[in-house]
Amino acid sequence: MAFEIKALPFTFVAHALAIVGAVLVLVWCIHFRGGLAWESSNKSLIFNIHPVLMLIGLIIIGGEAIISYKSLPLKKQEKKLIHLVLHAVALILGIIGIYTAFKYHNESGIANLYSLHSWLGIAIIVLYGLQWIYGFLVFFFPGGSTTIRSESLPWHVIVGVFAYILAVANAAIGFLEKLTFLENSGLAKYGSEALLVNFTAAVAIFYGAFVILTVVSQGPPVEDDYSYTAI
């Protein structure tokens, strides 16, 4: 069930927050944390890839994939293709982002999968991947029957929104976890870097909120009933 509010205004705010979030995480990891590197004697530079790819990839591009299907005034097949490709990019970047966390831990002698953040991260990326594969097979190629698609769509939307909300929540947990480690290592609690990390997490949460508002608001008219406006 959609709200009697157009989706388009929410997308403008979401796009602006996406830009702000991407800039903030890059400023944090490059300016404050020293940069990004796949191979380095300073293992923290390897870790820095993780928050950049998870926020810009899984959260922002993943959110744009959701927004694109609901708000773009295009034909259904065109929106499905954009939705599919953006989610694929988000999934790939998310997988690489998780790999860099393992790489950082392994090369630094740190245990893996000991925190709630890591447990949720694995669960989310698996759910995201399964959701993408199911959507590709049922709604894109080879495509299910009309009955299968119509019956699957509400679940596809619910599971997708659930996975995305979990991803945003886990990103916030990740920022909190990293900031706590840094503060325990001497980072000033009211310093510019701590404020930047907290603000970046807040922007990610608000971006996710506007993505969800887009989902529950009214999109442009579609050619059939198998769309988010029916949910």
Buried (B, 14 or more C-beta within 10 A) or exposed (E): EBEEEBBBBBBEBBBEBBEBBBEBBBBBBBEBBEEBBEEBEEBBBBBBBBBBBBBBBBBBBBBBBBBBBBBBEBEEEEBBBBBBEBBBBBBBBBBBBBEBBBBBBEBEEEEEEEEEBBEBBEEBBEBBBEBBEBBBEBBBEEEBEEEEBBBBBEEBBEBBBEBBBBBBBBBBBBBBBBBEEBBEEEBEEEEEBBEBBBBBBBBBBBBBBBBBBBBBBBBBEBEEEBBBBBB
